[in-house]
Amino acid sequence: MKNNFKITLVLLLIGVGFSFNKQATYKIAVLKYNGGGDWYSNPTSVTNLIKYCNENISTNIHETPDQVFVGSDEIFNYPFLHMTGHGNVIFSADDAANLKKYLENGGFLHIDDNYGMDKFVRRELKKLFPEQKLIELPFTHPVFHQKYSFPKGLPKIHEHDNKPPQAMGLFHNNKLVVLYTFESDLGDGWEDQEVHNDSEENRIRALKMGANIIQFALTLGDTQK
């Protein structure tokens, strides 16, 4: 399965097309991991984001995301993985090798800190690309300028430590393969409104930014840091 991932992804992208052909149907997944962190937090967020994308950027993503373990061959079935939580994250050596191979063969990982996972995520990402440091993306980066424009970068959805939101990345062959969103909490903004009582304006901002991330990842839109 791993050896066929690039071919599978290319065929998926041909089917989807850069205009997101409505005839294509595919899935994205929430990433499960060890360490005790709540990978399952924000249970309505990705479903709501998928609905928003299908209605507004002409994707045709299956309405219910799958859940897939980081060390499983199953991750190679998905062009896009979303990861979140509040606490500890641990990648075993096999987990890290599996995820690195996924990323080096066309996969994309979005990590959204739900408050409290930052130090753990940074530690575990070093297992994937030990030679790299997370690079903060400039506001001119294409991920901020897909269907929707965010000239000032990530929207601030929840206060957390009252720090500015940051979008950081890891790269393979000059292509962004890991996007880490910090001090923004996009996932909370994607949740059903009654969960966090966010304003409609904030929820729409979060969903628009999420749609940009999906669009960017599925069109492999980045060619430079």
Accessible surface in RSA format (square Angstrom, percent):
REM  Atomic radii and reference values for relative SASA: ProtOr
REM  Chains: A
REM  Algorithm: Lee & Richards
REM  Probe-radius: 1.40
REM  Slices: 20
REM RES _ NUM      All-atoms   Total-Side   Main-Chain    Non-polar    All polar
REM                ABS   REL    ABS   REL    ABS   REL    ABS   REL    ABS   REL
RES MET A   1   122.33  63.4  75.11  49.7  47.22 112.4  80.78  68.7  41.55  55.0
RES LYS A   2    63.28  30.9  58.02  35.6   5.26  12.5  20.05  18.0  43.23  46.0
RES ASN A   3   131.31  90.5 104.33 100.8  26.98  65.0  31.63  76.1  99.68  96.3
RES ASN A   4    83.60  57.7  83.60  80.8   0.00   0.0  13.84  33.3  69.77  67.4
RES PHE A   5     4.07   2.0   2.78   1.7   1.29   3.4   4.07   2.5   0.00   0.0
RES LYS A   6   116.21  56.7 114.20  70.1   2.01   4.8  60.26  54.2  55.94  59.6
RES ILE A   7   107.53  61.2 104.69  78.0   2.84   6.9 107.53  77.4   0.00   0.0
RES THR A   8    65.76  46.8  62.87  63.7   2.89   6.9  44.95  60.4  20.81  31.5
RES LEU A   9     9.69   5.4   8.50   6.1   1.20   3.0   9.69   6.8   0.00   0.0
RES VAL A  10    82.44  54.2  81.68  73.9   0.77   1.8  82.32  71.5   0.13   0.3
RES LEU A  11   111.35  62.0 103.35  73.9   7.99  20.1 103.66  72.8   7.68  20.7
RES LEU A  12    34.93  19.5  23.33  16.7  11.60  29.2  33.97  23.9   0.96   2.6
RES LEU A  13    27.28  15.2  22.07  15.8   5.21  13.1  22.42  15.7   4.86  13.1
RES ILE A  14   126.64  72.1 104.44  77.8  22.20  53.5 111.22  80.1  15.42  41.8
RES GLY A  15    34.77  42.9   0.00   N/A  34.77  42.9  30.50  83.7   4.26   9.5
RES VAL A  16     1.81   1.2   1.81   1.6   0.00   0.0   1.81   1.6   0.00   0.0
RES GLY A  17    24.53  30.2   0.00   N/A  24.53  30.2  22.47  61.7   2.06   4.6
RES PHE A  18   157.99  79.0 136.75  84.7  21.24  55.3 137.23  83.2  20.76  59.4
RES SER A  19    95.50  80.7  73.06  97.5  22.43  51.7  54.24 115.5  41.25  57.8
RES PHE A  20     6.16   3.1   3.77   2.3   2.40   6.2   4.01   2.4   2.16   6.2
RES ASN A  21    73.20  50.5  63.61  61.5   9.59  23.1  14.82  35.7  58.38  56.4
RES LYS A  22   108.67  53.0  99.02  60.8   9.64  23.0  74.94  67.5  33.72  35.9
RES GLN A  23   157.72  88.2 130.48  95.4  27.24  64.9  51.28 109.2 106.44  80.7
RES ALA A  24    18.34  16.9   9.08  14.0   9.26  21.1  18.26  25.7   0.08   0.2
RES THR A  25    94.71  67.4  62.79  63.7  31.92  76.1  46.40  62.3  48.32  73.0
RES TYR A  26    16.13   7.5   7.55   4.3   8.58  22.3  15.95  12.0   0.18   0.2
RES LYS A  27    74.37  36.3  69.53  42.7   4.83  11.5  33.78  30.4  40.59  43.2
RES ILE A  28     0.87   0.5   0.53   0.4   0.34   0.8   0.53   0.4   0.34   0.9
RES ALA A  29     0.43   0.4   0.00   0.0   0.43   1.0   0.00   0.0   0.43   1.2
RES VAL A  30    18.85  12.4  18.85  17.1   0.00   0.0  18.85  16.4   0.00   0.0
RES LEU A  31     0.01   0.0   0.00   0.0   0.01   0.0   0.00   0.0   0.01   0.0
RES LYS A  32    67.04  32.7  67.04  41.1   0.00   0.0  15.28  13.8  51.76  55.1
RES TYR A  33     9.75   4.6   0.00   0.0   9.75  25.4   0.00   0.0   9.75  12.0
RES ASN A  34    80.58  55.6  77.22  74.6   3.36   8.1  19.31  46.5  61.27  59.2
RES GLY A  35    26.50  32.7   0.00   N/A  26.50  32.7   8.24  22.6  18.26  40.9
RES GLY A  36    78.13  96.4   0.00   N/A  78.13  96.4  41.55 114.0  36.58  81.9
RES GLY A  37     7.53   9.3   0.00   N/A   7.53   9.3   2.84   7.8   4.69  10.5
RES ASP A  38    31.51  22.1  30.41  30.3   1.10   2.6  12.62  29.7  18.89  18.8
RES TRP A  39    45.20  18.1  45.06  21.8   0.13   0.3  27.26  14.5  17.94  29.1
RES TYR A  40   133.43  62.3 123.29  70.1  10.14  26.4  89.71  67.4  43.72  53.9
RES SER A  41    18.10  15.3   6.67   8.9  11.44  26.3  13.27  28.3   4.84   6.8
RES ASN A  42    12.54   8.6   3.47   3.4   9.07  21.8   0.14   0.3  12.40  12.0
RES PRO A  43   108.84  79.3  77.13  70.3  31.72 115.3  85.80  70.8  23.04 143.2
RES THR A  44    37.35  26.6  35.43  35.9   1.93   4.6  37.35  50.2   0.00   0.0
RES SER A  45     1.02   0.9   1.02   1.4   0.00   0.0   0.00   0.0   1.02   1.4
RES VAL A  46     6.75   4.4   6.34   5.7   0.41   1.0   6.34   5.5   0.41   1.1
RES THR A  47    52.81  37.6  52.13  52.9   0.67   1.6  42.55  57.2  10.26  15.5
RES ASN A  48    30.30  20.9  26.94  26.0   3.37   8.1   6.97  16.8  23.33  22.6
RES LEU A  49     2.74   1.5   2.74   2.0   0.00   0.0   2.74   1.9   0.00   0.0
RES ILE A  50     0.93   0.5   0.50   0.4   0.43   1.0   0.93   0.7   0.00   0.0
RES LYS A  51   128.10  62.5 123.77  75.9   4.33  10.3  70.45  63.4  57.65  61.4
RES TYR A  52    27.21  12.7  25.18  14.3   2.03   5.3  21.51  16.2   5.70   7.0
RES CYS A  53     0.11   0.1   0.11   0.1   0.00   0.0   0.00   0.0   0.11   0.1
RES ASN A  54    30.61  21.1  26.19  25.3   4.42  10.6  13.51  32.5  17.10  16.5
RES GLU A  55   120.29  69.1  82.49  62.4  37.80  90.0  41.65  80.6  78.65  64.2
RES ASN A  56    53.07  36.6  40.52  39.2  12.55  30.2   6.24  15.0  46.83  45.3
RES ILE A  57    10.45   5.9   0.64   0.5   9.81  23.6   6.96   5.0   3.49   9.5
RES SER A  58    52.37  44.3  50.32  67.2   2.05   4.7  14.05  29.9  38.32  53.7
RES THR A  59     0.41   0.3   0.00   0.0   0.41   1.0   0.36   0.5   0.05   0.1
RES ASN A  60    43.45  30.0  42.53  41.1   0.92   2.2   0.28   0.7  43.17  41.7
RES ILE A  61     4.11   2.3   0.11   0.1   4.00   9.6   0.34   0.2   3.77  10.2
RES HIS A  62    70.72  38.7  65.04  45.2   5.68  14.5  42.75  44.1  27.97  32.5
RES GLU A  63   124.87  71.7 121.44  91.9   3.43   8.2  37.40  72.3  87.47  71.4
RES THR A  64    74.26  52.8  73.60  74.6   0.66   1.6  52.08  69.9  22.19  33.5
RES PRO A  65    21.01  15.3  12.21  11.1   8.80  32.0  12.21  10.1   8.80  54.7
RES ASP A  66    37.20  26.1  33.23  33.1   3.97   9.4  11.87  27.9  25.32  25.3
RES GLN A  67   108.22  60.5  84.70  61.9  23.52  56.0  14.01  29.8  94.21  71.5
RES VAL A  68     1.94   1.3   0.29   0.3   1.64   4.0   1.94   1.7   0.00   0.0
RES PHE A  69    66.16  33.1  62.89  39.0   3.26   8.5  62.89  38.1   3.26   9.3
RES VAL A  70     0.00   0.0   0.00   0.0   0.00   0.0   0.00   0.0   0.00   0.0
RES GLY A  71    30.01  37.0   0.00   N/A  30.01  37.0   4.76  13.1  25.25  56.6
RES SER A  72    30.57  25.8  22.64  30.2   7.93  18.3  21.99  46.8   8.59  12.0
RES ASP A  73    69.48  48.7  64.96  64.7   4.52  10.7  14.12  33.2  55.36  55.2
RES GLU A  74    90.91  52.2  90.91  68.8   0.00   0.0  21.99  42.5  68.92  56.3
RES ILE A  75     0.00   0.0   0.00   0.0   0.00   0.0   0.00   0.0   0.00   0.0
RES PHE A  76     2.95   1.5   0.15   0.1   2.80   7.3   0.15   0.1   2.80   8.0
RES ASN A  77    75.25  51.9  55.37  53.5  19.88  47.9  17.14  41.3  58.11  56.2
RES TYR A  78    20.16   9.4  19.82  11.3   0.34   0.9   4.03   3.0  16.13  19.9
RES PRO A  79     6.01   4.4   4.02   3.7   1.99   7.2   4.02   3.3   1.99  12.3
RES PHE A  80     2.61   1.3   2.61   1.6   0.00   0.0   2.61   1.6   0.00   0.0
RES LEU A  81     0.00   0.0   0.00   0.0   0.00   0.0   0.00   0.0   0.00   0.0
RES HIS A  82     2.57   1.4   2.57   1.8   0.00   0.0   2.20   2.3   0.37   0.4
RES MET A  83     1.38   0.7   1.38   0.9   0.00   0.0   1.38   1.2   0.00   0.0
RES THR A  84     2.25   1.6   2.23   2.3   0.02   0.0   2.23   3.0   0.02   0.0
RES GLY A  85     0.00   0.0   0.00   N/A   0.00   0.0   0.00   0.0   0.00   0.0
RES HIS A  86    80.10  43.8  71.97  50.0   8.13  20.8  52.13  53.7  27.97  32.5
RES GLY A  87    19.83  24.5   0.00   N/A  19.83  24.5  19.48  53.5   0.35   0.8
RES ASN A  88    43.11  29.7  39.10  37.8   4.01   9.7  13.72  33.0  29.39  28.4
RES VAL A  89     0.14   0.1   0.14   0.1   0.00   0.0   0.14   0.1   0.00   0.0
RES ILE A  90    75.93  43.2  75.72  56.4   0.21   0.5  75.72  54.5   0.21   0.6
RES PHE A  91     1.93   1.0   1.61   1.0   0.33   0.9   1.61   1.0   0.33   0.9
RES SER A  92    53.52  45.2  44.55  59.5   8.97  20.7  47.94 102.1   5.57   7.8
RES ALA A  93    86.64  79.7  66.43 102.5  20.21  46.0  73.88 104.0  12.76  33.8
RES ASP A  94   115.96  81.2 110.39 109.9   5.57  13.2  31.13  73.3  84.83  84.6
RES ASP A  95     7.33   5.1   7.33   7.3   0.00   0.0   0.00   0.0   7.33   7.3
RES ALA A  96     6.60   6.1   6.07   9.4   0.53   1.2   6.36   9.0   0.24   0.6
RES ALA A  97    63.81  58.7  50.77  78.3  13.04  29.7  58.17  81.9   5.65  15.0
RES ASN A  98     6.38   4.4   3.94   3.8   2.44   5.9   5.79  13.9   0.59   0.6
RES LEU A  99     0.00   0.0   0.00   0.0   0.00   0.0   0.00   0.0   0.00   0.0
RES LYS A 100    65.21  31.8  65.21  40.0   0.00   0.0  24.18  21.8  41.03  43.7
RES LYS A 101    82.80  40.4  81.38  49.9   1.42   3.4  45.92  41.3  36.88  39.3
RES TYR A 102     0.00   0.0   0.00   0.0   0.00   0.0   0.00   0.0   0.00   0.0
RES LEU A 103     1.02   0.6   0.00   0.0   1.02   2.6   0.00   0.0   1.02   2.7
RES GLU A 104    54.63  31.4  45.09  34.1   9.54  22.7   5.88  11.4  48.75  39.8
RES ASN A 105    32.41  22.4  32.41  31.3   0.00   0.0   0.59   1.4  31.83  30.8
RES GLY A 106    14.21  17.5   0.00   N/A  14.21  17.5   9.91  27.2   4.30   9.6
RES GLY A 107     0.00   0.0   0.00   N/A   0.00   0.0   0.00   0.0   0.00   0.0
RES PHE A 108     2.79   1.4   2.79   1.7   0.00   0.0   2.79   1.7   0.00   0.0
RES LEU A 109     0.00   0.0   0.00   0.0   0.00   0.0   0.00   0.0   0.00   0.0
RES HIS A 110     0.27   0.1   0.27   0.2   0.00   0.0   0.00   0.0   0.27   0.3
RES ILE A 111     0.63   0.4   0.63   0.5   0.00   0.0   0.63   0.5   0.00   0.0
RES ASP A 112     0.00   0.0   0.00   0.0   0.00   0.0   0.00   0.0   0.00   0.0
RES ASP A 113     1.33   0.9   1.32   1.3   0.01   0.0   0.00   0.0   1.33   1.3
RES ASN A 114     4.01   2.8   1.82   1.8   2.19   5.3   0.00   0.0   4.01   3.9
RES TYR A 115    97.62  45.6  93.51  53.2   4.11  10.7  69.12  51.9  28.50  35.1
RES GLY A 116    38.71  47.7   0.00   N/A  38.71  47.7  29.26  80.3   9.45  21.2
RES MET A 117     0.00   0.0   0.00   0.0   0.00   0.0   0.00   0.0   0.00   0.0
RES ASP A 118    31.55  22.1  30.81  30.7   0.74   1.8  11.84  27.9  19.72  19.7
RES LYS A 119   146.55  71.5 135.19  82.9  11.37  27.1  80.87  72.8  65.68  70.0
RES PHE A 120    38.63  19.3  38.63  23.9   0.00   0.0  38.63  23.4   0.00   0.0
RES VAL A 121     1.75   1.2   0.69   0.6   1.07   2.6   1.75   1.5   0.00   0.0
RES ARG A 122    87.44  36.7  84.10  42.9   3.34   8.0  40.05  54.7  47.40  28.7
RES ARG A 123   109.70  46.1  98.86  50.4  10.84  25.8  70.37  96.2  39.33  23.8
RES GLU A 124     2.30   1.3   2.30   1.7   0.00   0.0   0.60   1.2   1.70   1.4
RES LEU A 125     5.41   3.0   4.55   3.3   0.86   2.2   4.80   3.4   0.61   1.7
RES LYS A 126    89.69  43.8  86.88  53.3   2.82   6.7  73.47  66.1  16.22  17.3
RES LYS A 127    96.92  47.3  69.97  42.9  26.95  64.2  59.73  53.8  37.19  39.6
RES LEU A 128     0.24   0.1   0.00   0.0   0.24   0.6   0.07   0.0   0.17   0.5
RES PHE A 129     5.13   2.6   4.31   2.7   0.82   2.1   4.31   2.6   0.82   2.3
RES PRO A 130    81.91  59.7  68.82  62.7  13.10  47.6  69.04  57.0  12.87  80.0
RES GLU A 131   131.27  75.4  88.75  67.1  42.52 101.2  74.29 143.7  56.98  46.5
RES GLN A 132    30.23  16.9  25.66  18.8   4.57  10.9  19.72  42.0  10.51   8.0
RES LYS A 133   167.83  81.9 158.24  97.1   9.59  22.8 103.86  93.5  63.96  68.1
RES LEU A 134    35.88  20.0   9.60   6.9  26.28  66.1   9.60   6.7  26.28  70.7
RES ILE A 135    70.26  40.0  67.11  50.0   3.15   7.6  70.26  50.6   0.00   0.0
RES GLU A 136    87.82  50.4  69.93  52.9  17.89  42.6  26.54  51.3  61.28  50.0
RES LEU A 137     5.22   2.9   1.08   0.8   4.14  10.4   1.14   0.8   4.08  11.0
RES PRO A 138    69.31  50.5  57.58  52.5  11.73  42.6  69.30  57.2   0.01   0.1
RES PHE A 139   105.67  52.9 100.12  62.0   5.54  14.4 100.23  60.8   5.43  15.5
RES THR A 140   114.34  81.3  95.91  97.2  18.44  43.9  80.99 108.8  33.35  50.4
RES HIS A 141     5.36   2.9   2.08   1.4   3.28   8.4   5.36   5.5   0.00   0.0
RES PRO A 142    42.74  31.2  38.39  35.0   4.36  15.8  42.74  35.3   0.00   0.0
RES VAL A 143     0.63   0.4   0.63   0.6   0.00   0.0   0.63   0.5   0.00   0.0
RES PHE A 144     2.36   1.2   2.36   1.5   0.00   0.0   2.36   1.4   0.00   0.0
RES HIS A 145    76.69  41.9  55.12  38.3  21.57  55.2  43.72  45.1  32.97  38.4
RES GLN A 146    49.21  27.5  21.51  15.7  27.70  65.9   8.35  17.8  40.86  31.0
RES LYS A 147   108.98  53.2  79.88  49.0  29.10  69.3  65.06  58.6  43.92  46.8
RES TYR A 148    31.59  14.7  28.54  16.2   3.05   7.9  27.98  21.0   3.61   4.4
RES SER A 149    76.30  64.5  50.93  68.0  25.37  58.4  39.28  83.7  37.01  51.9
RES PHE A 150    22.34  11.2  20.47  12.7   1.87   4.9  22.34  13.5   0.00   0.0
RES PRO A 151    91.51  66.7  78.53  71.6  12.99  47.2  80.02  66.1  11.49  71.4
RES LYS A 152   174.59  85.2 163.12 100.1  11.47  27.3 105.63  95.1  68.96  73.5
RES GLY A 153     3.78   4.7   0.00   N/A   3.78   4.7   0.11   0.3   3.67   8.2
RES LEU A 154    11.99   6.7   0.77   0.6  11.22  28.2   0.77   0.5  11.22  30.2
RES PRO A 155     4.47   3.3   0.37   0.3   4.10  14.9   4.47   3.7   0.00   0.0
RES LYS A 156    43.76  21.4  35.10  21.5   8.66  20.6  35.10  31.6   8.66   9.2
RES ILE A 157    10.01   5.7   0.00   0.0  10.01  24.1   0.16   0.1   9.85  26.7
RES HIS A 158    38.70  21.2  34.79  24.2   3.91  10.0  26.03  26.8  12.67  14.7
RES GLU A 159   103.43  59.4  98.77  74.7   4.67  11.1  61.34 118.6  42.09  34.4
RES HIS A 160    44.53  24.3  11.90   8.3  32.63  83.5  13.20  13.6  31.32  36.4
RES ASP A 161    74.56  52.2  52.02  51.8  22.54  53.3  16.93  39.9  57.62  57.5
RES ASN A 162   117.85  81.3  96.61  93.4  21.23  51.1  23.18  55.8  94.67  91.5
RES LYS A 163   107.15  52.3 104.39  64.0   2.77   6.6  59.68  53.7  47.47  50.6
RES PRO A 164   101.13  73.7  93.20  85.0   7.93  28.8  99.46  82.1   1.68  10.4
RES PRO A 165    32.35  23.6  21.11  19.2  11.25  40.9  21.11  17.4  11.25  69.9
RES GLN A 166    50.29  28.1  49.05  35.8   1.24   2.9   6.41  13.6  43.88  33.3
RES ALA A 167     4.38   4.0   0.83   1.3   3.55   8.1   0.83   1.2   3.55   9.4
RES MET A 168     7.85   4.1   7.85   5.2   0.00   0.0   0.28   0.2   7.57  10.0
RES GLY A 169     0.00   0.0   0.00   N/A   0.00   0.0   0.00   0.0   0.00   0.0
RES LEU A 170     3.85   2.1   3.85   2.8   0.00   0.0   3.85   2.7   0.00   0.0
RES PHE A 171     6.12   3.1   2.66   1.6   3.46   9.0   2.70   1.6   3.42   9.8
RES HIS A 172    46.39  25.4  43.07  29.9   3.32   8.5  30.08  31.0  16.31  19.0
RES ASN A 173   128.07  88.3  92.98  89.9  35.08  84.5  35.01  84.3  93.05  89.9
RES ASN A 174    86.48  59.6  82.75  80.0   3.73   9.0   6.61  15.9  79.86  77.2
RES LYS A 175    41.40  20.2  41.40  25.4   0.00   0.0  40.22  36.2   1.18   1.3
RES LEU A 176     0.92   0.5   0.00   0.0   0.92   2.3   0.00   0.0   0.92   2.5
RES VAL A 177     0.05   0.0   0.05   0.0   0.00   0.0   0.05   0.0   0.00   0.0
RES VAL A 178     0.00   0.0   0.00   0.0   0.00   0.0   0.00   0.0   0.00   0.0
RES LEU A 179     0.47   0.3   0.47   0.3   0.00   0.0   0.47   0.3   0.00   0.0
RES TYR A 180     0.00   0.0   0.00   0.0   0.00   0.0   0.00   0.0   0.00   0.0
RES THR A 181     0.00   0.0   0.00   0.0   0.00   0.0   0.00   0.0   0.00   0.0
RES PHE A 182    22.24  11.1  22.22  13.8   0.02   0.1  22.24  13.5   0.00   0.0
RES GLU A 183     1.27   0.7   1.22   0.9   0.05   0.1   0.08   0.2   1.19   1.0
RES SER A 184     0.00   0.0   0.00   0.0   0.00   0.0   0.00   0.0   0.00   0.0
RES ASP A 185     1.60   1.1   1.60   1.6   0.00   0.0   0.00   0.0   1.60   1.6
RES LEU A 186     0.00   0.0   0.00   0.0   0.00   0.0   0.00   0.0   0.00   0.0
RES GLY A 187     0.01   0.0   0.00   N/A   0.01   0.0   0.01   0.0   0.00   0.0
RES ASP A 188    11.20   7.8   9.42   9.4   1.78   4.2   0.00   0.0  11.20  11.2
RES GLY A 189     0.00   0.0   0.00   N/A   0.00   0.0   0.00   0.0   0.00   0.0
RES TRP A 190     1.67   0.7   1.67   0.8   0.00   0.0   1.67   0.9   0.00   0.0
RES GLU A 191     5.87   3.4   5.14   3.9   0.73   1.7   0.12   0.2   5.75   4.7
RES ASP A 192    48.28  33.8  44.97  44.8   3.31   7.8   8.18  19.2  40.10  40.0
RES GLN A 193    75.12  42.0  70.85  51.8   4.27  10.2  29.05  61.8  46.07  34.9
RES GLU A 194   124.33  71.4 107.71  81.5  16.61  39.6  57.41 111.0  66.92  54.6
RES VAL A 195    72.03  47.4  43.02  38.9  29.01  69.9  48.95  42.5  23.09  62.6
RES HIS A 196    66.46  36.3  41.95  29.2  24.52  62.7  33.91  34.9  32.56  37.9
RES ASN A 197   114.38  78.9  92.13  89.0  22.25  53.6  24.05  57.9  90.33  87.3
RES ASP A 198    15.46  10.8  11.28  11.2   4.18   9.9   4.82  11.3  10.64  10.6
RES SER A 199    63.13  53.3  47.09  62.8  16.04  37.0  52.54 111.9  10.59  14.8
RES GLU A 200   103.31  59.3  95.87  72.5   7.44  17.7  61.26 118.5  42.05  34.3
RES GLU A 201   127.49  73.2 116.00  87.8  11.49  27.3  43.90  84.9  83.59  68.2
RES ASN A 202    32.05  22.1  32.05  31.0   0.00   0.0   0.46   1.1  31.59  30.5
RES ARG A 203    30.79  12.9  30.79  15.7   0.00   0.0   1.26   1.7  29.52  17.9
RES ILE A 204    53.25  30.3  53.25  39.7   0.00   0.0  53.25  38.3   0.00   0.0
RES ARG A 205    82.75  34.7  82.69  42.2   0.07   0.2  27.07  37.0  55.68  33.7
RES ALA A 206     0.00   0.0   0.00   0.0   0.00   0.0   0.00   0.0   0.00   0.0
RES LEU A 207    10.60   5.9  10.60   7.6   0.00   0.0  10.60   7.4   0.00   0.0
RES LYS A 208    69.23  33.8  69.23  42.5   0.00   0.0  17.75  16.0  51.49  54.8
RES MET A 209     0.35   0.2   0.35   0.2   0.00   0.0   0.35   0.3   0.00   0.0
RES GLY A 210     0.14   0.2   0.00   N/A   0.14   0.2   0.11   0.3   0.03   0.1
RES ALA A 211     0.02   0.0   0.00   0.0   0.02   0.0   0.00   0.0   0.02   0.0
RES ASN A 212     0.00   0.0   0.00   0.0   0.00   0.0   0.00   0.0   0.00   0.0
RES ILE A 213     1.31   0.7   1.31   1.0   0.00   0.0   1.31   0.9   0.00   0.0
RES ILE A 214     0.69   0.4   0.69   0.5   0.00   0.0   0.69   0.5   0.00   0.0
RES GLN A 215    33.16  18.5  33.16  24.2   0.00   0.0   2.34   5.0  30.82  23.4
RES PHE A 216     2.96   1.5   2.96   1.8   0.00   0.0   2.96   1.8   0.00   0.0
RES ALA A 217     4.24   3.9   0.00   0.0   4.24   9.6   1.06   1.5   3.19   8.4
RES LEU A 218     1.92   1.1   0.14   0.1   1.78   4.5   1.02   0.7   0.89   2.4
RES THR A 219    20.97  14.9  15.93  16.1   5.05  12.0  12.16  16.3   8.82  13.3
RES LEU A 220    62.43  34.8  47.49  34.0  14.95  37.6  50.42  35.4  12.01  32.3
RES GLY A 221    34.53  42.6   0.00   N/A  34.53  42.6  16.01  43.9  18.52  41.5
RES ASP A 222     3.19   2.2   0.11   0.1   3.08   7.3   0.15   0.4   3.03   3.0
RES THR A 223   116.70  83.0  94.32  95.6  22.38  53.3  72.36  97.2  44.34  67.0
RES GLN A 224   118.37  66.2 116.77  85.3   1.60   3.8  25.59  54.5  92.78  70.4
RES LYS A 225   123.66  60.3  85.70  52.6  37.96  90.4  47.90  43.1  75.76  80.7
END  Absolute sums over single chains surface
CHAIN  1 A     9911.7       8199.9       1711.8       5421.9       4489.8
END  Absolute sums over all chains
TOTAL          9911.7       8199.9       1711.8       5421.9       4489.8
